[in-house]
Amino acid sequence: MTYKCALLGLPFGGTAGRRMATGLGVVFCLEAVLEHLGWEIADKRVVIQGFGKVGSIVADALARRGAMVIGVCDVAGGAVDERGLDLESLRSWIAENRFIRGYPHAEPVGRRDILEVSCDVLIPAALERRIAEDHAAKIDCRVVVEAANGPTTSEADAILAGRGITVVPDVLANGGGVTVSYYEWAQDVQREHWSREQITARLQRQMRDAAYRVLAAESRGYDLRTAAQALAIERVAEASELRAIYP
């Protein structure tokens, strides 16, 4: 079955681009949000909590687009450089030392303190409930993009909203992984193989379209989290009605 092939790897089925899908989805979503706000992604100062399978992909993709990744962290600690981190050098350090802790070419920072580093975009890409009330009052950014699942508590969410900080919710921002898993299923059913370029182009279109639909709903008075959840419920309800599925 397809999910077994995904675990075994691309030669046994799977789909191209799956490893990078969640991280790229975050970036595509962020691009749409910044366009909506009238901001350029180039030179934006970005802090990423988490430097694993998602956070590292986000960091590289944003750096290629001209953003400055000024802070990252992992489970052991983090590093900050206001001039922009040298991601290649940092990755080499991690390959030799396992963790960011001790990286000599940047200022050290605690894994929780990283959330309070001043930036334009904060991307929690680690564990859930990392942004709680104590951090929400001290966060110094303009946009929070939830690359992790449930990284913001409901209490912190309210504080951030009150401070005028835009929160791009996890249900939208980190949907790239499950989207490409659907592409994998579709290829399996149709006995087709899509190239990495095709997968990336499809993902970009779908993530940007989803972001713009949520942003449009926000204009009716919803915050982005409520807008995303309302749109999702509407679509499920519509599909259920068309398929004559009733509770």
Rosetta silent file (secondary structure, phi, psi, omega in degrees, C-alpha in Angstrom):
SEQUENCE: MTYKCALLGLPFGGTAGRRMATGLGVVFCLEAVLEHLGWEIADKRVVIQGFGKVGSIVADALARRGAMVIGVCDVAGGAVDERGLDLESLRSWIAENRFIRGYPHAEPVGRRDILEVSCDVLIPAALERRIAEDHAAKIDCRVVVEAANGPTTSEADAILAGRGITVVPDVLANGGGVTVSYYEWAQDVQREHWSREQITARLQRQMRDAAYRVLAAESRGYDLRTAAQALAIERVAEASELRAIYP
SCORE:     score description
SCORE:     0.000 S_00000001
   1 L     0.000  161.925 -172.904    0.000    0.000    0.000 S_00000001
   2 H   -59.451  -43.939 -175.669    1.048    3.582   -0.558 S_00000001
   3 H   -65.182  -31.976  175.999    1.761    4.459    3.070 S_00000001
   4 H   -67.630  -40.445  177.817    4.061    1.450    3.358 S_00000001
   5 H   -60.772  -38.382 -179.890    5.864    2.563    0.199 S_00000001
   6 H   -62.222  -37.984  179.771    6.340    6.010    1.733 S_00000001
   7 H   -70.692  -34.869 -178.401    8.064    4.454    4.731 S_00000001
   8 H   -76.136  -28.223  178.772   10.284    2.330    2.532 S_00000001
   9 L   118.691  170.190 -175.194   11.293    5.253    0.325 S_00000001
  10 H   -58.007  -38.956  179.793   10.852    6.515   -3.213 S_00000001
  11 H   -60.724  -21.016 -179.327   12.250    3.411   -4.976 S_00000001
  12 H  -102.716   12.904 -177.763    9.379    1.403   -3.446 S_00000001
  13 L   133.051 -115.141  175.949    6.693    3.938   -4.318 S_00000001
  14 L    57.111 -162.726  178.345    6.436    7.090   -2.248 S_00000001
  15 L  -150.365  146.227  178.249    6.530   10.482   -3.904 S_00000001
  16 L   -64.713  142.993  173.869    9.188   12.986   -4.820 S_00000001
  17 L    82.532    2.066 -176.174    9.503   15.991   -2.540 S_00000001
  18 L   -64.985  -37.141 -176.415    7.754   14.484    0.487 S_00000001
  19 L   -62.999  -34.756 -175.792   10.634   15.144    2.898 S_00000001
  20 L   -95.102   -2.511 -167.977   10.628   18.874    2.161 S_00000001
  21 H   -60.943  -47.139 -176.879    6.864   19.284    1.779 S_00000001
  22 H   -63.621  -46.283 -179.914    5.935   20.615    5.215 S_00000001
  23 H   -63.240  -44.622  178.664    8.763   23.160    5.283 S_00000001
  24 H   -65.062  -36.838  177.600    8.144   24.376    1.734 S_00000001
  25 H   -60.222  -40.539  176.877    4.430   24.633    2.478 S_00000001
  26 H   -59.167  -44.652 -178.158    5.238   26.949    5.386 S_00000001
  27 H   -66.668  -43.458  179.576    7.319   29.156    3.081 S_00000001
  28 H   -62.718  -39.372  178.530    4.689   29.266    0.322 S_00000001
  29 H   -66.009  -45.222  179.132    2.058   30.209    2.882 S_00000001
  30 H   -60.789  -41.570  178.202    4.260   32.906    4.395 S_00000001
  31 H   -56.286  -44.948 -179.749    4.918   34.372    0.949 S_00000001
  32 H   -64.394  -41.547 -179.562    1.187   34.765    0.366 S_00000001
  33 H   -64.966  -44.033  179.944    0.633   36.360    3.781 S_00000001
  34 H   -65.586  -38.000  175.605    3.467   38.845    3.311 S_00000001
  35 H   -60.643  -42.155  178.934    2.157   39.768   -0.142 S_00000001
  36 H   -61.401  -36.419 -179.856   -1.252   40.389    1.428 S_00000001
  37 H   -81.934   -8.446 -179.221    0.385   42.678    4.001 S_00000001
  38 L    80.248   25.444 -178.462    2.347   44.462    1.280 S_00000001
  39 L  -108.643  149.507  171.863    5.742   43.323    2.556 S_00000001
  40 L   -89.666  144.140  179.024    8.734   41.942    0.675 S_00000001
  41 L   -76.205  -27.745  179.890   10.239   38.724    1.960 S_00000001
  42 L   -61.121  135.528  177.026   13.769   39.932    1.167 S_00000001
  43 L    70.999    2.955  174.001   15.667   41.235    4.198 S_00000001
  44 L   -68.009  138.753 -178.658   12.933   40.191    6.631 S_00000001
  45 E   -90.646  120.996 -171.607   14.504   39.079    9.916 S_00000001
  46 E  -120.554  136.398  173.121   13.378   35.554   10.789 S_00000001
  47 E  -119.561  133.669 -177.470   13.705   33.485   13.960 S_00000001
  48 E  -123.580  119.348  174.997   12.942   29.751   13.876 S_00000001
  49 E   -91.035  107.312 -174.810   12.364   27.682   16.995 S_00000001
  50 L   113.896  130.192 -178.459   13.345   24.190   15.876 S_00000001
  51 L  -135.257   43.583 -179.264   15.967   23.190   13.325 S_00000001
  52 L  -101.553 -136.990 -174.261   14.884   19.680   12.386 S_00000001
  53 L   -65.129  -27.468  178.634   13.057   18.262    9.383 S_00000001
  54 L   -98.097  -54.084 -175.137   10.798   21.299    9.106 S_00000001
  55 H   -58.565  -39.736 -178.828   12.747   24.194   10.593 S_00000001
  56 H   -68.848  -36.580  177.344   15.938   23.537    8.619 S_00000001
  57 H   -65.999  -44.043  178.065   14.013   23.351    5.332 S_00000001
  58 H   -59.490  -45.996 -178.458   12.217   26.617    6.157 S_00000001
  59 H   -58.648  -49.122 -178.585   15.515   28.306    7.019 S_00000001
  60 H   -63.597  -44.317 -177.454   17.203   27.311    3.757 S_00000001
  61 H   -65.341  -39.486  178.810   14.198   28.205    1.594 S_00000001
  62 H   -69.725  -39.332  178.317   13.807   31.623    3.208 S_00000001
  63 H   -61.412  -39.778  178.185   17.527   32.374    2.938 S_00000001
  64 H   -63.835  -24.951 -179.866   17.373   31.583   -0.795 S_00000001
  65 L   -91.410    4.812  174.954   14.579   34.162   -1.061 S_00000001
  66 L    96.858   -0.133  176.607   16.688   36.855    0.555 S_00000001
  67 L   -72.857  157.533  175.712   15.369   36.710    4.114 S_00000001
  68 E  -104.902  111.122  175.045   17.823   36.920    7.025 S_00000001
  69 E   -83.481  104.142 -173.283   17.573   33.962    9.386 S_00000001
  70 E   -96.880  -13.450 -179.287   18.967   35.597   12.519 S_00000001
  71 E  -154.487  138.476  174.519   18.109   32.918   15.083 S_00000001
  72 E  -143.510  161.016  175.015   17.481   29.182   15.309 S_00000001
  73 E  -150.831  162.918  171.732   17.437   26.644   18.115 S_00000001
  74 E  -129.746 -163.798 -174.552   17.131   22.936   18.804 S_00000001
  75 L   -64.809  -23.355 -175.151   16.454   20.917   21.948 S_00000001
  76 L   -97.836  -14.641 -177.808   19.818   21.833   23.486 S_00000001
  77 E   151.081 -176.292 -175.430   19.933   25.572   22.783 S_00000001
  78 E  -139.992 -178.084 -179.075   20.142   28.138   20.042 S_00000001
  79 E  -141.832  142.055 -179.589   22.230   30.692   18.202 S_00000001
  80 E  -132.838  134.337  173.168   21.553   34.295   17.188 S_00000001
  81 L  -141.395  112.852 -176.621   23.377   36.556   14.741 S_00000001
  82 L   -62.798  -18.665  178.667   21.741   39.883   13.880 S_00000001
  83 L   -85.964   -6.284 -176.121   23.666   39.930   10.589 S_00000001
  84 L   104.419  127.420 -179.097   22.137   36.611    9.552 S_00000001
  85 L   -71.031  146.344  170.945   23.357   33.139   10.429 S_00000001
  86 L   -84.555   96.622 -172.559   25.706   31.245    8.132 S_00000001
  87 H   -66.361  -33.117  178.324   23.432   28.223    7.706 S_00000001
  88 H   -66.180  -44.125  178.155   26.042   26.129    5.908 S_00000001
  89 H   -64.097  -41.388  179.513   28.543   26.670    8.706 S_00000001
  90 H   -63.256  -41.825 -179.788   25.856   25.951   11.310 S_00000001
  91 H   -65.709  -36.756  177.229   24.861   22.731    9.593 S_00000001
  92 H   -64.410  -40.809  177.537   28.492   21.588    9.494 S_00000001
  93 H   -60.696  -45.376 -179.058   28.774   22.271   13.228 S_00000001
  94 H   -64.247  -38.138  179.198   25.648   20.197   13.931 S_00000001
  95 H   -60.821  -32.673 -179.122   26.949   17.346   11.784 S_00000001
  96 H   -90.712  -28.551 -171.238   30.047   17.174   13.989 S_00000001
  97 H  -120.362    1.055  176.271   28.530   18.053   17.367 S_00000001
  98 L    75.078  -37.776 -174.832   24.888   16.875   17.082 S_00000001
  99 L  -126.858  162.890  176.362   23.451   20.092   18.574 S_00000001
 100 L   -69.994  -32.105 -177.927   23.546   23.848   17.980 S_00000001
 101 L   -47.003  128.307  179.193   24.808   24.373   21.551 S_00000001
 102 L    91.763   -2.445  179.309   28.372   25.681   21.536 S_00000001
 103 L   -56.485  122.598 -168.051   28.283   26.992   17.958 S_00000001
 104 L   -84.036   -7.583 -172.250   31.154   29.511   18.025 S_00000001
 105 L  -106.102   22.757  178.643   30.083   31.959   15.319 S_00000001
 106 L  -158.435  167.191  178.550   26.931   33.382   16.936 S_00000001
 107 E   -77.830  134.416  178.504   25.540   34.453   20.278 S_00000001
 108 E   -73.265  150.171  177.268   24.126   31.592   22.393 S_00000001
 109 E  -149.759  146.794  179.537   20.459   31.693   23.409 S_00000001
 110 L   -70.028  156.863 -175.754   18.220   29.353   25.367 S_00000001
 111 L   -67.119  -24.369  174.978   15.696   27.195   23.536 S_00000001
 112 L   -92.408  -33.755  179.437   12.805   29.074   25.162 S_00000001
 113 H   -65.356  -22.507 -179.973   14.461   32.503   25.120 S_00000001
 114 H   -57.097  -27.926 -178.133   14.711   32.253   21.325 S_00000001
 115 H   -66.730  -21.491 -175.497   10.999   33.134   21.228 S_00000001
 116 H  -100.939    5.969  176.117   11.729   36.598   22.596 S_00000001
 117 L   -71.267  130.050 -178.536   14.433   37.553   20.079 S_00000001
 118 L   -64.163  131.957 -178.264   13.310   40.639   18.170 S_00000001
 119 L  -161.502  177.722  173.622   12.459   39.827   14.541 S_00000001
 120 L   -89.749  -42.158 -176.392    9.909   40.369   11.778 S_00000001
 121 E  -128.389  124.999  176.080    8.750   36.753   11.493 S_00000001
 122 E  -108.862  127.961 -177.133    8.769   34.145   14.274 S_00000001
 123 E  -122.813   96.922  172.759    8.335   30.520   13.210 S_00000001
 124 E   -73.115  115.515 -176.030    7.760   27.978   15.997 S_00000001
 125 L  -128.290   31.608 -178.615    8.699   24.685   14.321 S_00000001
 126 L  -117.015 -111.193 -173.920    9.265   22.454   17.333 S_00000001
 127 L  -100.818  168.669  178.531    6.784   21.156   19.900 S_00000001
 128 L   -73.494  158.809  174.814    3.229   22.105   20.810 S_00000001
 129 L    56.068   35.620  177.162    2.351   24.718   23.437 S_00000001
 130 L   -80.576  -30.969  178.915    5.758   26.421   23.255 S_00000001
 131 E   -98.779  103.070  179.602    4.218   29.908   23.133 S_00000001
 132 L  -110.121 -173.732 -174.845    2.368   30.395   26.423 S_00000001
 133 H   -58.096  -40.381 -176.457    1.148   33.485   28.263 S_00000001
 134 H   -62.925  -35.557  179.041    4.574   34.347   29.685 S_00000001
 135 H   -81.993  -35.320 -173.761    6.131   34.508   26.219 S_00000001
 136 H   -57.569  -33.872 -179.275    3.158   36.055   24.401 S_00000001
 137 L   -77.057  -16.049 -175.360    3.571   39.325   26.277 S_00000001
 138 L  -110.062  -12.280 -179.477    7.290   39.496   25.420 S_00000001
 139 L   -59.525  132.864 -177.189    7.347   38.300   21.813 S_00000001
 140 L  -121.626   79.720  179.113    8.731   41.035   19.566 S_00000001
 141 L  -150.541  175.876  179.050    7.689   40.272   15.992 S_00000001
 142 L  -107.114  -25.978 -178.994    5.037   41.192   13.449 S_00000001
 143 E  -139.229  134.847  171.004    4.025   37.739   12.220 S_00000001
 144 E  -112.012  127.768  179.203    3.999   34.306   13.873 S_00000001
 145 E  -116.852  115.474 -174.076    3.810   31.329   11.503 S_00000001
 146 L   -83.048   91.437  177.045    2.923   28.047   13.202 S_00000001
 147 L   -80.153  -24.311  176.112    5.055   25.422   11.489 S_00000001
 148 L   -87.610  169.960  175.555    4.620   23.067   14.466 S_00000001
 149 L   -86.288  121.486  175.976    1.338   21.518   15.557 S_00000001
 150 L    56.315   45.638 -176.995   -0.418   23.592   18.224 S_00000001
 151 L   -77.095  -12.337 -175.748    2.592   25.662   19.326 S_00000001
 152 E  -115.900  128.126  176.891    0.457   28.500   20.744 S_00000001
 153 L   -72.959  160.627 -179.317   -1.861   28.157   23.717 S_00000001
 154 H   -63.722  -35.618  178.220   -5.326   29.706   23.490 S_00000001
 155 H   -65.507  -43.457  178.263   -4.404   32.219   26.203 S_00000001
 156 H   -66.308  -36.537  178.580   -1.276   33.271   24.311 S_00000001
 157 H   -57.094  -44.823 -179.541   -3.275   33.459   21.093 S_00000001
 158 H   -65.252  -38.984  179.563   -5.570   36.064   22.656 S_00000001
 159 H   -65.380  -44.598  179.812   -2.611   38.091   23.935 S_00000001
 160 H   -62.767  -41.254  177.908   -0.927   38.113   20.525 S_00000001
 161 H   -61.597  -43.061  179.026   -4.173   39.179   18.855 S_00000001
 162 H   -63.702  -26.700  178.936   -4.558   42.003   21.352 S_00000001
 163 L   -89.680    0.570  177.888   -1.045   43.174   20.532 S_00000001
 164 L    78.030   20.582  178.768   -1.794   43.216   16.801 S_00000001
 165 L   -91.502  123.159  179.962    0.569   40.344   15.950 S_00000001
 166 E   -72.786  127.550  177.048   -0.646   38.262   12.999 S_00000001
 167 E  -113.245  116.985  175.842   -0.715   34.525   13.743 S_00000001
 168 E   -89.811  112.024 -168.485   -0.797   32.184   10.740 S_00000001
 169 L   -72.256  155.587 -179.463   -2.347   29.023   12.245 S_00000001
 170 H   -58.122  -37.007 -176.767   -0.909   25.531   12.030 S_00000001
 171 H   -60.415  -23.845  175.544   -3.990   24.164   10.264 S_00000001
 172 H   -98.993  -54.417 -168.371   -3.006   26.349    7.314 S_00000001
 173 H   -64.269  -38.743 -175.396    0.743   26.920    7.577 S_00000001
 174 L  -103.483   26.099 -179.878    1.970   23.347    8.071 S_00000001
 175 L   -78.641   -1.049 -177.245   -0.475   21.689    5.677 S_00000001
 176 H   -63.084  -37.612 -178.086    2.204   21.020    3.058 S_00000001
 177 H   -64.325  -49.711 -178.729    3.073   17.580    4.377 S_00000001
 178 H   -69.252  -28.844  177.061   -0.435   16.172    4.358 S_00000001
 179 H   -64.653  -45.516  179.822   -1.068   17.832    0.977 S_00000001
 180 H   -71.956  -27.135  172.523    1.849   16.013   -0.625 S_00000001
 181 H   -63.220  -37.099  174.483    0.718   12.797    1.080 S_00000001
 182 H   -64.405  -41.458  177.631   -2.536   13.267   -0.851 S_00000001
 183 H   -59.402  -38.264  178.763   -0.499   13.735   -4.040 S_00000001
 184 H   -60.802  -46.251  178.741    1.198   10.433   -3.247 S_00000001
 185 H   -61.705  -43.411 -178.463   -2.179    8.712   -2.948 S_00000001
 186 H   -62.663  -40.085  177.652   -3.401   10.323   -6.192 S_00000001
 187 H   -64.453  -40.083 -179.697   -0.334    9.107   -8.083 S_00000001
 188 H   -63.309  -46.168 -179.272   -0.823    5.612   -6.706 S_00000001
 189 H   -62.868  -40.437 -175.986   -4.487    5.483   -7.748 S_00000001
 190 H   -89.350   -2.003 -177.387   -3.731    6.829  -11.225 S_00000001
 191 L    55.868   45.743 -179.622   -0.545    4.769  -11.657 S_00000001
 192 L  -121.445  163.106  173.343    1.377    7.965  -12.415 S_00000001
 193 L  -129.741  123.508  177.469    4.648    9.489  -11.299 S_00000001
 194 L  -101.067  140.016 -179.729    5.002   13.245  -10.856 S_00000001
 195 L   -71.725  165.786  176.807    8.451   14.829  -10.826 S_00000001
 196 H   -58.273  -39.360  179.377    9.770   16.830   -7.896 S_00000001
 197 H   -64.240  -40.525  177.754    9.222   19.994   -9.943 S_00000001
 198 H   -65.242  -42.391  178.881    5.594   19.061  -10.590 S_00000001
 199 H   -61.182  -46.432 -178.108    5.025   18.288   -6.916 S_00000001
 200 H   -63.606  -42.263  179.909    6.577   21.596   -5.839 S_00000001
 201 H   -64.700  -42.218  178.163    4.551   23.602   -8.374 S_00000001
 202 H   -63.984  -43.499 -179.402    1.295   21.923   -7.310 S_00000001
 203 H   -63.107  -43.283  179.669    2.089   22.461   -3.638 S_00000001
 204 H   -60.171  -46.708  179.157    2.910   26.119   -4.192 S_00000001
 205 H   -61.021  -44.436 -175.507   -0.375   26.742   -6.018 S_00000001
 206 H   -70.129  -41.135  179.683   -2.424   24.915   -3.407 S_00000001
 207 H   -67.683  -41.308  179.298   -0.790   26.515   -0.370 S_00000001
 208 H   -67.507  -40.277  178.011   -1.018   30.009   -1.820 S_00000001
 209 H   -62.433  -44.175  179.007   -4.636   29.478   -2.853 S_00000001
 210 H   -62.465  -42.400 -179.945   -5.524   28.240    0.629 S_00000001
 211 H   -62.259  -43.937 -178.778   -3.746   31.198    2.225 S_00000001
 212 H   -67.853  -32.961  176.731   -5.566   33.728    0.060 S_00000001
 213 H   -67.654  -38.991  177.798   -8.944   32.124    0.815 S_00000001
 214 H   -68.564  -41.399  178.739   -8.240   32.351    4.541 S_00000001
 215 H   -63.470  -36.025  177.403   -7.024   35.943    4.197 S_00000001
 216 H   -66.103  -38.967  178.146  -10.203   36.831    2.315 S_00000001
 217 H   -66.765  -32.288  178.421  -12.290   35.362    5.135 S_00000001
 218 H   -60.698  -33.657 -178.503  -10.282   37.420    7.620 S_00000001
 219 L   -64.932  -14.224  177.702  -11.552   40.575    5.919 S_00000001
 220 L   -90.084    9.504  173.835  -15.035   39.624    7.140 S_00000001
 221 L   107.283    2.585  178.776  -13.888   40.119   10.727 S_00000001
 222 L   -90.959  151.513  164.756  -12.335   36.746   11.616 S_00000001
 223 L   -77.364  166.608 -173.384   -8.821   36.174   12.873 S_00000001
 224 H   -63.140  -35.660 -179.509   -6.805   33.806   10.671 S_00000001
 225 H   -65.764  -47.624  179.598   -7.260   30.797   12.952 S_00000001
 226 H   -64.402  -40.405  179.520  -11.032   31.174   13.097 S_00000001
 227 H   -61.011  -45.002 -179.165  -11.165   31.893    9.361 S_00000001
 228 H   -64.145  -43.710 -179.589   -9.173   28.739    8.529 S_00000001
 229 H   -66.873  -40.529  179.710  -11.292   26.539   10.789 S_00000001
 230 H   -64.552  -42.835  178.552  -14.556   28.006    9.479 S_00000001
 231 H   -63.423  -40.791  179.186  -13.527   27.463    5.864 S_00000001
 232 H   -62.984  -44.216  179.277  -12.502   23.887    6.599 S_00000001
 233 H   -64.074  -41.390  178.722  -15.840   23.121    8.278 S_00000001
 234 H   -60.291  -42.118 -177.829  -17.744   24.721    5.398 S_00000001
 235 H   -69.102  -39.680  177.294  -15.903   22.597    2.849 S_00000001
 236 H   -65.148  -42.519  179.845  -16.456   19.372    4.769 S_00000001
 237 H   -63.584  -42.323  179.323  -20.144   20.221    5.205 S_00000001
 238 H   -63.604  -44.765  179.605  -20.522   21.010    1.512 S_00000001
 239 H   -63.527  -40.233  179.392  -18.789   17.781    0.464 S_00000001
 240 H   -63.205  -40.154  179.887  -20.932   15.761    2.883 S_00000001
 241 H   -66.942  -42.774 -179.876  -24.106   17.290    1.464 S_00000001
 242 H   -65.598  -31.370  179.931  -23.082   16.634   -2.123 S_00000001
 243 L   -92.301    5.473  179.431  -22.241   13.032   -1.273 S_00000001
 244 L    58.859   41.281  176.601  -25.480   12.665    0.686 S_00000001
 245 L  -102.223  120.194 -177.268  -23.586   11.935    3.914 S_00000001
 246 L  -125.348  150.702 -179.351  -25.616   12.876    6.965 S_00000001
 247 L   -68.320    0.000    0.000  -24.901   12.471   10.698 S_00000001
